[in-house]
Amino acid sequence: MMLNFANILAEAGQAVAVAAPEAVAGDGAATPTAGGGELMTTIIMMVAMVAIFYFLLIRPQRKKDKQVKNMLAALKVGDRICTIGGLYGTIAGLKDDTVTLTMGSMQNTIVIARWAIRSVENVALENDAEPQI
C-alpha cells in the first residue's frame, strides 16, 4: 500500500515538473499561484480563532472581574457576607483593605482582607440570631 502511494506521489511530481516548463515557455506572463488563497485562508482562520477565544474566555472573565470589583466597592457596615473560606458574618467595620466581621451568637469579631469576600448574602443566618434563653 505504501509503495503504491509513493508511486502515485512520484508520478504527480513528474507531471508537475513536465507542466512547469510549458507554463514558463508561454508568452512570458507570470501565472498566479495558489499560495495567495492559502495565505488568505490561514489569516481568516487565525482571526476566527482570536475572536472565539475573546468571546468564550476573555470577555466573560473581564465581566466577572468587574462584577466582583463593584461588589467589593459597594460593601457597607451591616452587610451579611460569605468569605472564600466559608465563614458567614456581618460587617462591623471597613477600612481600606480590611474588613471587621462579627460572627455567631456571641458576636465574635475577626479581621479579614477585603479580597477574601466571596459574596454578599441576602438571607439572615440562623447562627447570627439572638441567643434564646
FENSUL-V847612 format. One record per backbone hydrogen bond with DSSP energy under -0.5 kcal/mol. CO is the residue of the C=O (numbers start at 0). NH is the residue of the N-H. If there is no record, write none. Layout:
BEGIN
co->(CO/CO)
nh->(NH/NH)
END
This chain:
BEGIN
co->(0/1/2/3/4/5/6/7/8/9/10/11/12/13/14/15/16/17/18/19/20/22/32/33/34/35/36/37/38/39/40/41/42/43/44/45/46/47/48/49/50/51/52/52/53/56/57/58/59/60/61/62/63/64/65/66/67/68/69/71/75/78/78/79/80/81/81/82/86/88/89/90/92/96/97/98/98/99/99/100/101/102/103/107/109/111/112/113/115/115/118/118/120/124/125)
nh->(4/5/6/7/8/9/10/11/12/13/14/15/16/17/18/19/20/21/22/23/24/25/35/37/38/39/40/41/42/43/44/45/46/47/48/49/50/51/52/53/54/55/56/57/58/60/61/62/63/64/65/66/67/68/69/70/71/72/73/74/78/80/90/120/88/117/118/85/82/80/101/77/99/113/94/100/111/91/92/109/89/107/106/102/100/98/115/116/83/117/81/120/79/127/128)
END
